[in-house]
C-alpha cells in the first residue's frame, strides 16, 4: 500500500522521539454526531466492525438545543495489514 503524503505526520528535521516515554504516536479520530446516545454507539460499532482499527480512547459530548445532541468521538490507530506486520 502506497502512503498518501497528505495523510502523513509532519515532523521537523532532526526531531528525535527515541525516548520510549515521549515517542510520537500518530492517531486519528472519527466523530459520530447523532440525535440519540444509542445511535452514536450503533454507528461507532458498525464503523469499527468494518475497519481494521485499534481503538485508543473515546470521548463523549452532550449539547442541549442542537439537532445532533450527542457526539461520540473515537480515537484510533490503523492496524497494519498482515503482510506489513
C-alpha positions in Angstrom: 0.0 0.0 0.0 1.4 3.4 -1.0 1.4 6.1 1.7 -0.5 9.3 0.8 1.8 12.2 1.7 -1.2 14.3 2.5 -2.1 12.0 5.4 1.4 11.8 6.9 2.6 13.4 10.1 5.0 16.3 9.5 8.0 16.1 11.9 10.7 18.8 12.0 14.1 17.8 10.6 16.3 16.5 13.4 13.3 15.6 15.6 14.2 12.7 17.9 11.4 10.7 19.6 13.6 7.8 20.5 12.9 8.2 24.3 10.4 5.4 25.0 8.2 7.6 27.3 7.8 10.5 24.8 7.5 8.9 21.4 5.1 10.3 18.9 2.1 8.1 18.3 0.0 9.4 15.4 -3.6 8.6 15.7 -6.9 9.7 14.1 -10.4 10.3 15.3 -13.8 9.7 13.9 -16.8 11.8 15.0 -20.3 10.4 15.4 -22.8 13.3 15.8 -26.3 12.0 16.3 -29.7 12.7 17.9 -29.7 9.8 20.4 -27.0 8.2 22.5 -28.0 4.7 21.3 -27.5 5.8 17.7 -23.9 7.0 18.4 -22.9 3.7 19.8 -24.7 1.8 17.0 -22.9 3.8 14.3 -19.5 3.5 16.1 -19.9 -0.2 16.4 -20.7 -0.6 12.7 -17.8 1.6 11.7 -15.3 -0.2 13.9 -16.5 -3.6 12.6 -16.0 -2.5 9.0 -12.5 -1.1 9.5 -9.2 -2.6 10.7 -8.5 -0.1 13.5 -7.3 -0.3 17.1 -9.4 1.8 19.5 -7.2 4.0 21.7 -9.8 6.2 23.5 -13.3 7.7 23.3 -14.9 11.0 24.4 -18.5 11.9 24.8 -20.3 15.3 24.4 -23.9 16.2 25.1 -25.3 19.5 24.0 -28.9 20.7 24.6 -30.8 22.5 21.9 -28.8 21.1 19.0 -30.2 18.8 16.3 -27.4 16.4 17.0 -27.4 16.5 20.8 -24.8 13.7 21.2 -21.3 13.3 19.8 -19.2 10.2 20.3 -15.6 10.7 19.3 -13.5 7.6 18.7 -9.6 7.9 18.7 -7.9 5.1 16.9 -4.8 3.9 15.1 -4.8 1.8 11.9 -3.8 -1.8 12.3 -1.1 -2.9 10.0 -2.0 -5.3 7.2 -0.8 -8.9 7.9 1.9 -8.7 5.2 3.1 -5.3 6.7 3.5 -6.7 10.2 
